[in-house]
Amino acid sequence: MNQPDLIVMAAGIGSRYGGLKQIEPIGPNGEIILDYSIYDALRAGFSKVVFVINREIELDFRKRIESTIEPRCHVEYVFQELDDIPASITPPALRTKPWGTAHAVLSCRSRIHNPFAVVNADDFYGRTAYQALYSFLCDNNLQLEDFRFCMAGYILENTLTEHGSVARGVCEVDQAGYLEVVQERTHVEKIGQVIKYSEDGNVWHTLPGNSVVSMNMWGFTPIFFNELEERFSQFLISNQANLLQAEFFLPHIVNDLLQECKATVKVLPVEDQWYGMTYKADKPRIQKAVSNLIKLGEYPLILWG
C-alpha cells in the first residue's frame, strides 16, 4: 500500500482578508484552522505534511506550528517562488502574488513520491473529508502512474460567507459520481436568498444552492506533476501579455485533463459545513463553530494536549 502524503497550500497573501489568515487564532487556546485540519488529517491516517509557503511568512508560520504540528508528524516546507519557472520566461518585475494553486502543487514535485491530497491552509474542511480522501488514496489497486484522481465535493450553500464573494469550482457530476466539468467561478455571492456568480461584476447568473463545488481538496497520484510541469510552460507562453495577473489554477488543469479524456476524478460527497477565513468578519462564526464542535466531543478542549 502506498502511504498517502498531504500538501497544504499556505502561500496565498490573503488580499480579501487583509492579513496573515493562515495563522489567525480561532480556537479556545489560540489554535488556528490549520491545527484542526492537521488534527483531522492525522486521525484519518496521513503522516507526512508538506507546507507550501512563501518566504515572507516563513518565520511567523514555522514559529506557530513548531511546537504543535511538527512533533506529531513528518513535516517539510516548500517555497512557492515566482522565479520557479522555465529559464526562457522572465517574470514581470511588478508581480508579487504567487502563480496560483496549480503552481503551488508543482512546487512540491521533488518532495512527493506517493499518492497525495491537496488542501488549503485557511479552509476548515471537517474530518469526514480527510477520511474519504485517505481511503481513496490507499486503494491497493491505485498505481503511481494512474490518472485516477479524486475530489471532495461540497454543497455550494454550505460553503458561503455572509460577508462578500468567494471563489468556487462549480462542478458537473455524472450519475456514477465522476466529475465531468469543473469551472472556476471567482465571484460567487449570496444576494438575498439567491446564490449568483459574475464574471465581470455587472452581469449575474444564478447558481442552485445544491450545486457540487470544489474547495481545492483533491487527491492525485505523482503522475500529475508531469502534467503540471508541461502545462505550466504552456500557460506562461500563452499568457505572456498578461503575466502580471494570470493565475495557474488547479481546477483549470483538472478540467483540461477531463476534456481530453486523460483522467478520471471520483467525487467524494461531503455534507459537512465548510468554514473559511475569506474575510476578517468570518472569524466570529468560525470561533462559534469550533466551540460547538468541542462541546459535541469532535475535538478536545486542548487540541494538542
Secondary structure, DSSP 8 states (H G I E B T S, - for coil): ----EEEEE-----TTTTS-GGG-B-STTS-BHHHHHHHHHHHHT--EEEEEE-GGGHHHHHHHHTTTTGGGSEEEEEE--TT-S-TT----TT--S-S-HHHHHHTTTTT--S-EEEEETTEE--HHHHHHHHHHHT-TT--TT--EEEEEEEEGGGS--TTS-EEEEEEEE-TTSBEEEEEEEEEEEEETTEEEEESSSSSEEEE-TT-EEEEEEEEE-THHHHHHHHHHHHHHHHTGGGTTT----HHHHHHHHHHTT--EEEEEEE-S--EE-SSGGGHHHHHHHHHHHHHTTSS-SSTT-
